[in-house]
Structure formats: structure tokens, C-alpha cells
Amino acid sequence: MKPIGLFLLFFVSVSLHAQKIIDISYTVDPQGRYVFTANNKAFCTYVLRIDFPTLDNLRADHSLPYETEIKPGPVKLITLSPIEKGKDTKLNYKSTNRKGLLNPVVNINFTYLLPTGPAIETQAYRIPNKPAGSTPGGQDSGYSVRLRAKQGDTIYAARRGTVSAVDVSNTENDAGASTTTNWNFVEIFHADGSFAEYGILKKDGALVKPGQTVEAGAPIGIVGGDQYGRGSEVRFSVSYYPGVPNTQIPLQFWTKGNGKGQLKQGAFYTSEFTKALLTAETAKKPSAGKPSAKKH
């Protein structure tokens, strides 16, 4: 079998350079099989897709294009085996990836804490996120809330999860900008495959870092001085495909005196951190149990 041509080597080099989160590589074993592996350097699950525009005299052990979920860390992907041994093989590939699961089953009935902190009163507003070209009154599949806050207030985790992204580099929110399309945020990956985004944080106002596990009710950031619109606020949404429009899900929160339910536009609510909600997803240690009596 002849060595791979220069074209293939160049193509793979470009692909690897472009993939900053998911590194893809392969080795060729003594039987001439190409064994592909990947390393997910992020702190949440990604969906990886690999296409092979050129695949000569090679057969894959999975259907193509190849698509799979990749948890953080290294993982074996796909193996390409020669169809006719002794003949030349040729291949090139391209890959794409996105955060999330292949077929997410998000728990839409989960009850969230208000991220504004225990015993704090806030006013709630809905942020509409309607598809482009929709008519007034049409179906709105996006769901985000903004909660009135004061600059310097603490933002709390509304649910247990792993911090998957943090960006607190933006200075516009604290400088009185009239508007901005970017804001400082913390993103948290949940057990059901959904992602929560918390904003608007002050510059360098994160209290957590990527890879950190946070419990419900844990402090995660400091509210920034967003001077446009209604002033400082906490923005909160949960999505199963972060960054993709209209993938946010409707949320229900627990509030004092109201129990669980969706927030009404312009209404005032007081947060309440109940023990049941704080421990709803806490990792439980296996019980040691009582020693069994010996049989004679």
C-alpha cells in the first residue's frame, strides 16, 4: 500500500487546525486500517459529524456520514478498512461539531430556582424570540426571562450542572452603552443535556470557571451595570442547542407564595430556595447499609 498523498496530509492539517474544541486524528495499524479518534477538550457533550468526500478502496465500520456524541476527553470514533488488500487507498474528510446531544430529551417539567438569590424580590419580563418572518401572535418557540436586579447583586445557579463556558470580557455593559449584541455570561450544562445561560455579568464578574460542578443555589457571578433598557438585570434561558435560535424551552420557577409555575410579564416575585429544590439533583452517595447477619 502506497503512503498517503500530499493532498490528504494538507487537508487533514487544515481540518485539525480549525477544530479548537474537538481534535480529530487517526493512525494506520499493521493491517492498513485507519483508526480515527477524537479528543473533546470542552466541558460538555458535543455532537460530531464526519463526512468523507473521497473514500477509495476503504470500508467504514459505521454508516456514513458518521455522527456521534462525544463526552469530554478522548474517544475512539470510526475505523476504515481496506476492501482489497494490496491496492492503493485514498481518503479525505471534513468535520463539523456542535454542543448538545443527538436526540435531546429535555425535562421541560423541571422546576428552577430564581437565579436572583434567596428572599430577593424581583420583577420579571419575557424576552420574545420569534422566528424570522413570523406574524404577530404566531408561535414563539424561544423563551428567555429578564429579572430586575441591582448592579453588584449576586447571580445564583438555578439548577445543578457543570460550567461549560464563561465569557466575562465585555466592557460595554458596565460602560453605559446604549445597546449591545454581546453580554457577559456563564453557561451551565445540565444532566438532561440542556444548557442554561446566565447574564448579564459585570466584566470579570464570574465566580466559577469552566469544568466546575455547581450545585443549585450556588453563587456563580456578579450582576453587571447594564445601563440600557431597564437597567441592571439577570437574563436567564435554557436551551437544548446553545447558540441556535428558537431552541430555548419554556421554564417554570419556584417562587415564595406561588409555588411552581411560569413567570408572568411584569409581575413581582420573591425567590425561595427550598431544601427539596437545592438537593433535587445532588449526587447521592450509595448507602453502606447494615451488615447482614451471618448464616450458620
C-alpha angles and dihedrals in degrees: 000000000000121000119263115276125250092253092063094047092051093047093051091047092055092046093051092047091052094051105078096161102035117040114199124195140154141204130206114229127208090270091058094252120147108225112196123204134175137203117211105206094182128091099241140050119283132195111229125197123190123191125190110209088178122036115155123177092349132114124200124222089221133047116271138271085045117223127175145149117257122200120203113292136032122327138172113245123177139341125217115201128193113257095204114026116223094031125104120268127207133185146155129182144192129201141200130187141187137183118263141040131307093240108011117199100195118194100239090178095061114125114226131202117238104258091221097086137259118312092001118137117219140168117238130217131180119231108213116221106183123174116261112273095018119147123239109279092020124140112292112204095177123086128187131150132205119205123198113247142160125251108266095025117138122250116216132203110261091200141011117270149114121286103244101174140009128187117172098148099105117106098183096087092058095041099064097254112178091226142350137180092211129062137172114266149166119222122204126194115218132211092251092056097260126127127220121206119203122193163194101046126170117249109287087002099133117120094190137051135217113282094028119127112225128193125223109277095025118136110251107167152349123258114248129225098260100179100182126083111001095349127242114010146152114246116201135179139154122215136175091211108035113213093020113112119244097014095110115115130222111262136211122205135195113237132175113270093005105063114204126347145106119294118254122227112268095358124136121238137180118215121234124189105206121191091238092058095041091056099033093109102018112138107257120218114229113256114249090214127201120300111259120241115256117247118230 
